Every structure is written in C-alpha cells, then in structure tokens.
Amino acid sequence: MDFTLPEEHQMLKDLVARFVDDELMPLESNVLARDVRGEECRLTAEEEAPLLEKCRELGLWGLDVPEEFGGADLPAVAMVGVNEEMARTIVPFDFPPDSPNLHMLMATCDDRQRKLYLDPYAKGEAHSAIAISEPGAGGNPQAMATTAVQDGDDWVINGRKIWISRAARADFIVVMAVTEKGKAAHGGITAFVIEKDTPGMIIERAIPMLAGHITYELVFDNCRVSKSQVLGKLGYGFAPMQLRLTVRRLQIGAWCVGMARRALDMMCEHASQRVTFGTLLADRQAVQWWIADAATKIHACRLMVYDAAVKRDAGSELRTEASMLKVFATEMATEVIDNAMQAFGAMGMTKELPLQLMAQKIRVMRMYEGPSEVHRMAIARRTLRGDR
C-alpha cells in the first residue's frame, strides 16, 4: 500500500506546518508561563482571535466538514498530516470545528437538529462537549447509571457525568443515558443533545488535570428535555458514539507522531551540541539508541495511522485498528518524550522547556478515550475469537 500523499494533501500539510511555526510556536512562552503559575493552559481571547482570522484567510477551517456545510470535505488520510503538524506545539489550538463530535452529529442529526446544532457547529460558530464517563463506571457501558425516563413528550434525566472537556464553554452537550435497563450498548443507551443553561443540568465542579487541562463533573437533577432532543435512534446511541471515539483515536495517533517528532528534533539538536566528559551526547551509544528507536517507532506509528485512515475512508470497521493505534501511539510517544527529557538532563525536568508539558499531555492521553488496559482487553478478545 502506497502512503505517499497526493500533491494537494502534501501542500496542505506544508501549509499547516508553516502556520504552526509562524503563528503558534511564538505563543509557547505564554502557555509555559501559565503552566508555571498553575493556570489553565489555554489561549486568551486576545490571542485566539487573530489565529481564527488567519485560519479563515488561509482556508484552514472546516477541513473535514462536508461541502454542503461549507467545508473542504477532506478525507481522513489528509487529516493525518494536519493533526501531526498541529501536535508539534504545546499551544492548545484546533482548526474549527472539533472533528469527533462533528462526525457523531452528522451521523445522527435530524433536519431540525441539523439546523439548530450541526450547521452552526460545522461553521465553527458553536462549541460542544460530550458526556460519557461516570463516577465508578469508567469505560464500561454496562455500568452506566445515568438514566433517562420518558414522561409524556419529555425525557427526565438523572445521574452524574465526569471528565467532561469543554463543558464550561459548550453551547450544547451530547449526553449518553440509559433508556432501557439491561440492554446497555445493545439497544439500551440513547444520546441526547442538551443546550447550556437547561434547568437540571448543573456543572458541579471543575477538575484540574495534568498539562493545565480542565475537565468537569456534571449533575443531572430531574433535567427535563423534549423528545426532539433525542439524537439518532432511541436506544442506539452507542454506535455513533463509537464512531466519534474512532475519529478521536485516529487524531490521537497523529498527535502522538507530531509530539514525538518534536521531542526527537529537540533531542537531536541538543545531542549535537552538548558535550559531557569530553564527548558529544550524539556520540554516546545510549543516546544514539534513543534516537534510533524513536525514529523507528515514529515511522511505524505513522504507518499505523495512515493504514487506519485509508480503511476509514473506505468505510471499513476500525474498532480493533483504532484500539491498537491508541495503545501503541501513546506508549511510543511516552517513551520518546521521556528519553528526550533524560537527554536534556536537569534542564529536561524544568518548566522552561515544552517537553514536560508534552509528557503530561501524553500521560492524560493514555487514559482518555479508553485506557490502555481496556483497549488491550478488547484487542485480545477480538483476536481470540478470530476477528483478524
């Protein structure tokens, strides 16, 4: 299989690389300073506004949004290069809109929901979040306890959700709830789209995470929504949720390649300049092996990402490949970044370099969208029954 990018996709990748170098890298010092102060590592409105304007000017907007919504309708293969380049910086900025929720909405919205939620979201005019995880339930849909009970033309939702990114900024939140006990993912879980400020949906607390990230815990206390807020088919919200997770896991694979590339570049530059005990680090076997292993594993991971992207564009089922990618990519990037920090010595432990923030981001990635242990369990289960 030839993974050589078509010329237009390579040109896009190069354009994104220049955007990262020219527009985002200069903001890294600001992000690092916020991390030192213990603040959330996000851009201010004043920093973000010119970036969004530049994105519109360069056409870096709605890249995988269908043309009917005003987007470029790029395939997953093209998005691999985009996400890889964007991950070379610790500056938290994405080209609108966030792809995973976009794809879930495209698979589920009816005409009314399309006008109210999908259209503005696809245009980058609205923000969204998704509420899946629960305290005590983890990644197990069988243990989901948040319920939605029908009451006339309404549904009444009760329960708790946790680890919700972007909840404070979201104009609407996609919420997964049990609508028929005992069926779980096989006809018992429904997705609802709930607008901000809906009575009964409460942001209980903000939870500071590694890498200056904030997640939220939500409480649903007799949260009443119309039946028109059911997203997709009643009882079958799990499949489009899995679609969303697959899109995110491909992103994670590309992000890991980008971060590992940045760490390898920093390690190579430092090793070619730093002398210890009369010898360049670049001439020491231990450092050479770190570099060789990093280059090899980055290459292997990139091939895995492109393989998964090609299959996604062909409409293939990707759950196993996405799980393999999630595990391999995050663990690969963990190793590469850790070795880069070691090569820098004490300087690698400081908050003056981006490596420590990258290491924290990767550590969190090994947990969200399914922890490595759950993915390994799923891979083994499918392999044992011959799904390969």
DOVEX-77941 format. One line per 8 residues: their letters; for each residue x, y, z of C-alpha. Coordinates in steps of 0.2 Angstrom, whole numbers. Layout:
BEGIN
A = X Y Z ~ ... $
This chain:
BEGIN
MDFTLPEE = 0 0 0 ~ 7 17 -5 ~ 6 30 8 ~ 13 44 -2 ~ 2 59 0 ~ -6 66 -15 ~ 1 83 -20 ~ -14 93 -13 $
HQMLKDLV = -13 84 3 ~ 6 87 5 ~ 3 105 1 ~ -10 106 15 ~ 2 98 27 ~ 16 110 22 ~ 3 125 25 ~ -1 119 42 $
ARFVDDEL = 17 117 46 ~ 20 135 42 ~ 5 140 52 ~ 12 131 67 ~ 29 138 65 ~ 24 156 62 ~ 8 158 72 ~ 8 145 86 $
MPLESNVL = 26 142 91 ~ 28 161 96 ~ 14 158 109 ~ 23 144 118 ~ 31 155 130 ~ 14 162 136 ~ 7 144 138 ~ 23 139 148 $
ARDVRGEE = 21 154 159 ~ 3 150 163 ~ 8 132 167 ~ 21 139 179 ~ 8 149 188 ~ -4 134 189 ~ -16 142 177 ~ -26 133 164 $
CRLTAEEE = -15 131 149 ~ -27 139 136 ~ -26 154 125 ~ -34 171 129 ~ -47 178 118 ~ -35 191 113 ~ -23 178 107 ~ -36 166 99 $
APLLEKCR = -45 180 89 ~ -31 183 76 ~ -27 165 75 ~ -45 161 70 ~ -44 176 57 ~ -28 169 50 ~ -37 152 48 ~ -51 159 38 $
ELGLWGLD = -38 168 27 ~ -28 153 24 ~ -44 141 22 ~ -39 131 37 ~ -57 130 43 ~ -70 115 42 ~ -56 104 34 ~ -66 88 36 $
VPEEFGGA = -83 96 35 ~ -94 91 20 ~ -96 104 6 ~ -114 105 10 ~ -110 114 26 ~ -97 125 18 ~ -81 114 22 ~ -67 106 12 $
DLPAVAMV = -73 88 14 ~ -56 81 16 ~ -53 63 19 ~ -46 55 35 ~ -30 52 26 ~ -27 71 23 ~ -32 75 41 ~ -17 64 47 $
GVNEEMAR = -4 76 41 ~ -14 91 48 ~ -15 83 65 ~ 3 78 65 ~ 9 95 62 ~ -3 104 74 ~ 4 92 88 ~ 21 99 86 $
TIVPFDFP = 17 113 98 ~ 10 114 115 ~ -1 128 111 ~ -19 122 113 ~ -27 127 97 ~ -38 117 84 ~ -45 122 67 ~ -64 123 70 $
PDSPNLHM = -74 113 72 ~ -68 98 83 ~ -69 83 72 ~ -76 69 83 ~ -92 77 89 ~ -94 84 71 ~ -95 66 64 ~ -106 60 78 $
LMATCDDR = -118 74 74 ~ -118 71 55 ~ -122 53 58 ~ -137 57 70 ~ -145 74 67 ~ -162 75 60 ~ -167 90 50 ~ -172 101 65 $
QRKLYLDP = -156 96 74 ~ -146 99 59 ~ -152 117 58 ~ -150 121 77 ~ -134 112 81 ~ -125 104 66 ~ -125 119 55 ~ -118 132 67 $
YAKGEAHS = -106 119 74 ~ -99 114 57 ~ -97 133 53 ~ -86 135 69 ~ -100 146 77 ~ -104 135 91 ~ -95 124 104 ~ -99 107 110 $
AIAISEPG = -95 94 123 ~ -99 75 126 ~ -103 67 142 ~ -100 48 143 ~ -90 44 158 ~ -97 42 175 ~ -90 41 193 ~ -87 22 196 $
AGGNPQAM = -92 17 179 ~ -76 21 169 ~ -77 15 151 ~ -89 1 154 ~ -106 4 146 ~ -114 -10 156 ~ -111 0 172 ~ -118 17 166 $
ATTAVQDG = -130 23 179 ~ -137 40 172 ~ -155 37 166 ~ -167 45 155 ~ -186 41 159 ~ -200 46 147 ~ -213 57 154 ~ -226 61 141 $
DDWVINGR = -217 70 127 ~ -202 73 138 ~ -187 64 145 ~ -181 66 163 ~ -163 63 165 ~ -154 60 182 ~ -137 55 186 ~ -119 61 185 $
KIWISRAA = -105 63 172 ~ -87 66 174 ~ -71 70 165 ~ -81 81 153 ~ -69 93 142 ~ -75 110 136 ~ -91 109 147 ~ -90 127 153 $
RADFIVVM = -88 134 135 ~ -101 122 127 ~ -117 129 119 ~ -124 111 119 ~ -118 94 127 ~ -121 77 120 ~ -126 66 135 ~ -127 47 135 $
AVTEKGKA = -140 40 146 ~ -148 23 149 ~ -166 22 142 ~ -169 4 144 ~ -160 -5 158 ~ -152 -22 155 ~ -149 -19 136 ~ -134 -7 139 $
AHGGITAF = -125 -4 122 ~ -137 -16 113 ~ -152 -5 112 ~ -152 2 130 ~ -141 18 128 ~ -148 34 120 ~ -139 50 115 ~ -147 67 120 $
VIEKDTPG = -142 84 114 ~ -144 96 129 ~ -142 115 127 ~ -132 125 140 ~ -142 133 154 ~ -155 119 153 ~ -163 118 170 ~ -157 102 180 $
MIIERAIP = -140 101 171 ~ -128 108 183 ~ -109 110 181 ~ -105 103 199 ~ -86 106 198 ~ -71 110 188 ~ -57 97 190 ~ -39 102 186 $
MLAGHITY = -29 89 176 ~ -11 87 171 ~ -5 98 157 ~ -15 113 163 ~ -31 105 157 ~ -48 107 165 ~ -62 94 165 ~ -79 95 173 $
ELVFDNCR = -91 85 183 ~ -110 87 178 ~ -125 83 188 ~ -142 79 180 ~ -156 83 193 ~ -173 79 185 ~ -166 88 169 ~ -181 88 158 $
VSKSQVLG = -179 89 139 ~ -191 87 124 ~ -191 71 114 ~ -185 81 100 ~ -168 81 109 ~ -165 63 106 ~ -150 61 95 ~ -152 47 82 $
KLGYGFAP = -161 31 85 ~ -169 28 103 ~ -158 16 112 ~ -145 15 99 ~ -133 29 104 ~ -118 18 107 ~ -114 15 89 ~ -112 34 84 $
MQLRLTVR = -103 37 100 ~ -91 23 94 ~ -89 32 78 ~ -84 48 87 ~ -72 38 98 ~ -64 31 82 ~ -61 48 74 ~ -53 54 90 $
RLQIGAWC = -42 39 91 ~ -35 42 74 ~ -32 60 79 ~ -23 54 95 ~ -12 43 84 ~ -7 58 73 ~ -5 69 88 ~ 7 57 96 $
VGMARRAL = 18 56 80 ~ 18 75 80 ~ 24 77 98 ~ 36 63 96 ~ 44 71 81 ~ 46 87 91 ~ 54 78 105 ~ 66 69 93 $
DMMCEHAS = 70 85 84 ~ 74 93 101 ~ 85 78 107 ~ 95 78 90 ~ 99 96 91 ~ 104 95 109 ~ 114 79 107 ~ 124 88 93 $
QRVTFGTL = 129 102 104 ~ 130 96 122 ~ 147 89 127 ~ 149 79 143 ~ 165 72 150 ~ 173 77 133 ~ 161 68 122 ~ 146 74 112 $
LADRQAVQ = 130 66 118 ~ 127 62 99 ~ 142 51 100 ~ 136 41 115 ~ 128 24 111 ~ 114 26 124 ~ 108 42 116 ~ 111 35 98 $
WWIADAAT = 99 21 103 ~ 86 33 110 ~ 87 42 93 ~ 87 26 83 ~ 72 19 92 ~ 62 35 92 ~ 64 37 73 ~ 59 19 70 $
KIHACRLM = 44 19 81 ~ 38 36 74 ~ 39 28 57 ~ 30 13 62 ~ 16 23 71 ~ 14 35 56 ~ 11 19 45 ~ -2 13 58 $
VYDAAVKR = -11 30 57 ~ -11 30 38 ~ -17 12 37 ~ -32 16 49 ~ -36 32 39 ~ -36 23 22 ~ -48 10 30 ~ -59 23 37 $
DAGSELRT = -60 32 20 ~ -65 16 13 ~ -79 13 25 ~ -71 -1 35 ~ -74 -6 53 ~ -60 1 63 ~ -63 -3 81 ~ -48 -15 83 $
EASMLKVF = -36 -5 72 ~ -41 11 82 ~ -38 2 99 ~ -21 -4 93 ~ -16 13 87 ~ -22 21 104 ~ -11 9 114 ~ 4 9 103 $
ATEMATEV = 4 28 99 ~ 3 34 117 ~ 16 22 123 ~ 28 26 109 ~ 26 45 112 ~ 28 42 131 ~ 45 33 128 ~ 52 46 115 $
IDNAMQAF = 47 61 126 ~ 54 53 142 ~ 71 49 133 ~ 72 67 126 ~ 69 74 144 ~ 83 62 150 ~ 95 68 136 ~ 92 86 142 $
GAMGMTKE = 97 81 160 ~ 91 93 173 ~ 86 105 160 ~ 73 92 154 ~ 65 92 171 ~ 61 111 171 ~ 46 120 165 ~ 56 131 154 $
LPLQLMAQ = 55 118 140 ~ 39 111 132 ~ 44 93 135 ~ 37 92 152 ~ 20 98 146 ~ 21 86 132 ~ 24 72 144 ~ 9 77 154 $
KIRVMRMY = -2 78 139 ~ 3 61 133 ~ 0 54 151 ~ -18 60 150 ~ -20 53 133 ~ -16 36 139 ~ -32 37 150 ~ -45 46 140 $
EGPSEVHR = -54 39 125 ~ -52 22 134 ~ -37 17 145 ~ -23 6 138 ~ -29 -9 148 ~ -47 -8 141 ~ -40 -7 123 ~ -28 -22 126 $
MAIARRTL = -43 -32 133 ~ -54 -28 118 ~ -39 -32 106 ~ -36 -48 114 ~ -55 -53 115 ~ -57 -50 96 ~ -41 -59 92 ~ -45 -74 102 $
RGDR = -62 -76 93 ~ -53 -74 76 ~ -58 -56 71 ~ -42 -53 62 $
